[in-house]
Amino acid sequence: MNESSAERMVAAESGQPSRYVQGIARRFRLTASGLRFVGGYESRDGRLEDGRRILAEAHVLDGTLGRAGVPGDVGPIGLTLRPLAASAEETRLLLMLGYRETPFAEAFLPPAVFEQLKTDMLAGLAQELSLGATTSLWVLTEDRGKPDGEPLDWYLGRDGDGRATPARGFIESISWWPRPVEIEPTAALVHDEEEDWQDSAADELRRINWSFKLLLLLLVFLMLIVALR
């Protein structure tokens, strides 16, 4: 979206008007974890539709998501990833964000991308993911120049009744990875460590015994010298 033609919105915050702007260059980024697959079909308007989806809990990376005119962050975002219909243009990855009692995000992926994500997830290779997108979300005018890495607050717009309006966009990148594995010591390793400790303790006792024997020999030698005098 071209910033020069972007709309501006005025919302009351703390009794003062604040301006919001769309179309900034910075990308909206989400990070998600707890991926889980849900299969099935749905019947809508007499048609059978694919109900497969992947669910996750998402958070805004380096920022927050709020509602224009409403103080505070909306909190964790319920993310749903769905496959696009086979007839749809497969080069597009679409994103929709909204608020219905709780915040939500829906990502629509080409079938090949969705299947690869599902395969990796079921194999334990996709337990966390991130995505970056251009969207129609709003930001405060004074924040539009913030560079990547600095926290940025994003906002859903609102309609004439004050309800949050959905934002849409295109996903430019998506990546996933397995959760880092914490290696716990195995029983064999613990056993080896116990044996090492026992061997070390035995060596220390042998050294102490040898030192004690030398001390006794020294005392016997001194006693002989005293007796000869």
N, C-alpha and C positions, 0 to 999 in steps of 0.2 A: 504494500500500500504506500502511495506517495505521500510524504508528510505534508507537502505544500497544499494538497487537496484534502487532507484529513479533517474530519469533523472535530469540533471541540464541544465539550460537555461541561456544564456548570453544576456543581453539587454543593449543598450546604454542609460545612464541617465546622463545628465549634462556632456557629453563627457567622462564619466568613465564607464567601464564595471561593471555591477552588476549581481550577481549570484542569481538565484532563485532555490528553492528546493520544491519537493512534498513529500507527505507521512508523515507529522508531526502528532504527537499524538493528538494535540488539535483539537476539533470539530468546524466546521463552523456552525454558528448559525444565523438564521434569525428571525426577529419579524415582524409581519404584522398586519395591521388594515384595516378597511373599506371593510370587506368581503361582496361580493354580488354574488348571484347565476345567472348563465346564462344557459338556457336550449336550446335544439335543436338537430339537426342531421346534419351531413356533408356527402357529396357524394365524394368519392375519388376512382379513378380507377374502377368505376362501382360498388363500394360497398358503402352501407349505414353505416356510423359510428356514434357512440354516440358522440354528441357534447356538452354534459353537462360539465360544469366547474364552478369553484368558483374563482373569481378574487379578488385581494387585492394589496395593496401597501406595499412593504417590505423594511426593512433596515437591515444592518448587525449589529448584537448585539456585542458590545465591539470591534468595528473595522470598516474597510471600504472594499469596493471592487473596484479594479482598473484593468487596462490593462497593462500588462508588457511592459515597455518601454514608456508608456504614462503617464505623470504626472497627479495627481489628482484622486479624487474619481469619480466613474461613476454616483453617485447620487441614488435617489430612484429606487427600482427594481420592475418591474411589475411581480407579482407572479400569476401564474395560477395553480390551483389544479384540476387534472383530475382523473376519475376512470380508473383503469386498465381494460383491457378486461377480461371478465369472465373466459376465458380459461387460463389467465396468472397465474403465481405462486403468490398466495395471501399473502405470508408472507413477500414479499419485498415491501418497500416503496422507490421509486426511485426519484432522483433529477437531473435536468439538469440546468446549468447556462450558459448564453451566452450574446452576445452583437450584436444587429442589429440596428444600429442608436441609440437605447436606451438599457439599460440592461434589461434582463428578466430572470426569473426562472420558471421552470415547475416542479411540484411535481406530481407523479403518485401514487395514493393510491389504495389499495385493495377496491373493491366495498363496502364491509361492513363498512370500515373506512370512505369512501367518503360519504355514505348515512347517517352515524351518524353525521358527520360534517355538512352536509346539513340540517338535521333535527334540530340540535341544533342552527344552524345559523338562520333558518327561525323562530325558537321559541325565538330568541333574546338571546340565551345562548352562542353564538359563534360569537363575534364581533371583537375579537383580537386573534391571535395565534402566536405560536413560534415553531420552529423546529431546531433540531441539526442533523448534517450529517457529514459523512466522504466523502471527495470529492477529485478530482484530481486538485484542485486549487493549485496555487503556492504561496510561501511566500519568502521573502528575507532570505538568509541563516542565517544572523545574528539575525533574529527574530524567528527562528524555536523553540527556547527554552522558549519563553514567556509563563508564566502560565495563566490559566483562570483568567479573570477579568482585565488583562492588555490589552489596545488597540492593535489590530493586523491588519495589512494590508494584504488582500488577493488579488491575481492577477489571471486574466485569461491569459492563454498562448497566443502565436501568431504563425501564420504560416509563410512560407517563403515570403509571400507578405506583411507581417506586420499586417494582420487582426487577430482579436481576435478569438481564437479557443474555442469551448464550453468545459465546465468542467462537469463531471458526478460524481455521488456518490450515497450512500445509506443513507436514512433518518433513524436515530436511535431512534429518539423520536419526537413526535408532540403533542402539547397540545393547548387547546383553552379555552376561558373564555369570559363572558359578560363584556361590558364596565362598569366601576364603575358609579353608579347612584348618581347624585347630588340631594339631597332632598331639595325642595323649601318649604317654609312655606305655608300651606294651608290657605284658607280664614277663616276657623273656628279657626285655631291657631292664626291668626292675630287678629280676633275678641276677642278671649280670652285674648290676650296680651293687647288689648286696654281696656278691662274691668278691668284687673288687674291694669293697670296704673291709671284708673279713681278711683278705690277703694283706691289705695295707696295715690292719691292726696287728696281724701276726708278725709282719716285718718290724713294726715298732717294738713289739715285745721282745723279739730276738735282739734288737739293738740295745734295749734296756738291760736285758740279761747279760749281754757281753760287756757292757759298761760296768755293771755291778761286779762281774768277775774280775775285771781289771782293777777295780777299786780294792777288792779283797786281796789280790796279789800284792798291790802296793802296800797295804797295811801289814801283811805278813813280812814283806821285805823290810819295812821300817822297824818292826818288832825285832827282827834278827839283828839289825844294826845296833839297836839299843841293848840287846842282850850281850853282844860282843864287847861293848864298852864296859 
